[in-house]
Amino acid sequence: DHDFLSDATGVALPYGVYDIGANEACVSVGTTHDTPDFAVDNLARWWACHGRHRYPEATELLVLADSGGSNGARCR
């Protein structure tokens, strides 16, 4: 739960999407920073690879976020 940059040769940032309807999760790993753009890119990738096929009739997507890190309420 802590980064020790002095000991690291790189960084891996996991970001997950949990699909309640299918009871499945999809985790992406990035190597840049945990930003709102990173979160949105991962949601879009999940939708393109899994969501649109599983829910072809969907017209909306409900996203519940924990309001921490890239999901923070003050991120712009």
C-alpha positions as CSV (number, residue, x, y, z in Angstrom):
1,D,0.0,0.0,0.0
2,H,3.0,2.3,-0.1
3,D,5.4,3.3,-2.9
4,F,9.1,3.2,-2.2
5,L,10.5,4.9,-5.2
6,S,14.0,4.6,-4.0
7,D,13.7,0.8,-4.2
8,A,11.6,0.7,-7.4
9,T,12.7,0.1,-11.0
10,G,9.2,0.9,-12.2
11,V,5.7,1.3,-11.1
12,A,2.5,-0.7,-11.9
13,L,-0.9,0.8,-11.3
14,P,-3.9,-1.6,-11.2
15,Y,-7.4,-0.3,-12.0
16,G,-10.4,-2.5,-11.8
17,V,-13.9,-2.7,-13.1
18,Y,-16.3,-5.0,-11.3
19,D,-19.4,-6.0,-13.2
20,I,-22.1,-6.7,-10.6
21,G,-24.5,-8.2,-13.2
22,A,-22.0,-10.7,-14.4
23,N,-20.1,-11.1,-11.0
24,E,-16.8,-10.6,-12.9
25,A,-14.0,-8.2,-12.6
26,C,-11.5,-6.9,-15.2
27,V,-8.2,-5.4,-14.0
28,S,-6.0,-3.2,-16.2
29,V,-2.4,-2.3,-15.3
30,G,-0.8,0.9,-16.3
31,T,2.7,2.3,-15.9
32,T,2.0,6.0,-15.8
33,H,0.1,7.9,-13.1
34,D,-3.2,7.2,-11.5
35,T,-5.2,10.0,-13.0
36,P,-8.9,10.6,-14.0
37,D,-7.8,10.0,-17.6
38,F,-6.4,6.6,-16.7
39,A,-9.6,5.7,-15.0
40,V,-11.8,6.8,-17.9
41,D,-9.5,5.0,-20.4
42,N,-9.9,1.8,-18.4
43,L,-13.7,2.1,-18.2
44,A,-13.8,2.7,-22.0
45,R,-11.5,-0.3,-22.6
46,W,-13.8,-2.5,-20.4
47,W,-16.9,-1.3,-22.3
48,A,-15.3,-1.9,-25.7
49,C,-13.9,-5.4,-24.8
50,H,-16.6,-6.8,-22.5
51,G,-19.6,-4.5,-21.6
52,R,-21.0,-3.7,-25.0
53,H,-21.0,-7.4,-25.9
54,R,-22.5,-8.5,-22.6
55,Y,-25.2,-5.7,-22.5
56,P,-26.0,-4.9,-26.2
57,E,-29.3,-3.2,-25.3
58,A,-27.7,-0.8,-22.8
59,T,-28.1,2.9,-23.3
60,E,-26.5,4.0,-20.1
61,L,-23.6,3.0,-17.8
62,L,-23.8,3.5,-14.0
63,V,-20.3,4.0,-12.5
64,L,-19.9,3.8,-8.7
65,A,-16.5,5.1,-7.6
66,D,-14.9,5.1,-4.1
67,S,-13.8,8.8,-4.4
68,G,-10.1,8.1,-3.9
69,G,-7.1,8.6,-6.1
70,S,-8.3,9.0,-9.8
71,N,-11.9,8.8,-8.6
72,G,-11.5,11.7,-6.3
73,A,-14.3,14.3,-6.1
74,R,-11.9,17.2,-6.8
75,C,-10.2,15.7,-9.8
76,R,-10.7,17.6,-13.0
